Amino acid sequence: MALLPRPCSQCGTVVRNSYLCIQCKRKREALRPSRQERGYDYKWQELSKLARRLQPFCRLCRSPYDLTADHIIPLSAGGQNSLANVQVLCRSCNSSLGNKSKKYRDWE
């Protein structure tokens, strides 16, 4: 199913597959801090591997595929890179939660 053309939300150029045109996407990415500046450095990668090894399934949907480590309290909200502040989610569940505090217990 083809998407209907619509204006870019920044500059008004007609686009088909997104809410931003290519030029506006590039400008937006250029303004975004790097992964390391946002706190996702080598230590985070090692912590992520450890969390996924300890819990090899998504905490929400129990899927064992495409797992990511996720901050319960985001770094932008004062969270830390520690095992106590990490949960394992599949990419789909992680994307659906967005950037908000998201603590889940096994019985919820």
N, C-alpha and C positions, 0 to 999 in steps of 0.2 A: 504494500500500500504506500503510495507516494504521499509525502507531506505537502501541504499547501504552502505556497510562497508567503512569506511574512517579512516585515521590516526588522532589521537588526535593532536590538534594544538600545544600542549606543549611538549609532550613526544614521540609521534609517535605510541603509542599503538592503535591497531585497535578498533574502536568504531562504534556502529550502530545508536544510537538515539541522538547524540549530537556532538558538535565539541570538547568537552573535555571528557577525561576518568574520572571515579569516583574519583581516587586519586588526579588528577589535580584539579577537582572541589572542593574537600575538602581543598586542599592547598590554593586555591583562596579565599574561604570563610573564612578561618582562618586569612587571611591577611586583610580582609575587616573590617572596624570599626563597632562597634555595632550600633544599631538603635539610642540609646541615644547619642553616640559620634557623629553621623551624624546630630543630631538636632531633632530627632523624639521622643520626650519625652512626658510626661503626658500633658503638655501645648499644644503640637501639636495635640494630640488625641482630646482634648476638642475643639480646634479650628476647626479641621476637622469635628467633629460632628455638630458644629454650622453652618459651611458653607453648609454642606449637608442638614441641616434642613431649612436654608434660601433659598436654590436653590435645590429642589429635582429632578433634571434632569441633564443630561450631557450637557455641554455648546456647544459641537460640534454636536452630533447626536441626542440630545434631549431624549435619553433613560433614563427611571427612574430606571434601574436595575444596580446592582453591581457598585455603585458610590464610587469614591475616591476623596479626596481633593488633589489638586496638586499645587505646587508652580509655579507661573507665572515666576518669576526669581528664579532659583534654589539656594538653600543655598550655593552650591559649587561656585556659581558665585556672591555671595554677597547678595543674597535675604534674607528676614527676615520672621520669623513666625508671620505674621500679616494678618488680614482679607483682607486688600487691596492687598496682594500678594498671595491670594489663589483663585483658580477657581475649580469648581466641574466638574469632567470628569468621564465617565464610565471607567472601568479598561482597556477595549480594546483601547479606544482613548488615554488614559494616556500612555499606553505601546507603542503605535505607535509613539508618539511624542518624547520619549526618554528624555535625560537630556540636554535640550536647553531652552533658553528663549522662552516662548510660550504664548504670550498675544493674546487673541481672543476677539473680540467684538461680540455682539449679531447679528449685521447685516452682519458679514463676513461669 
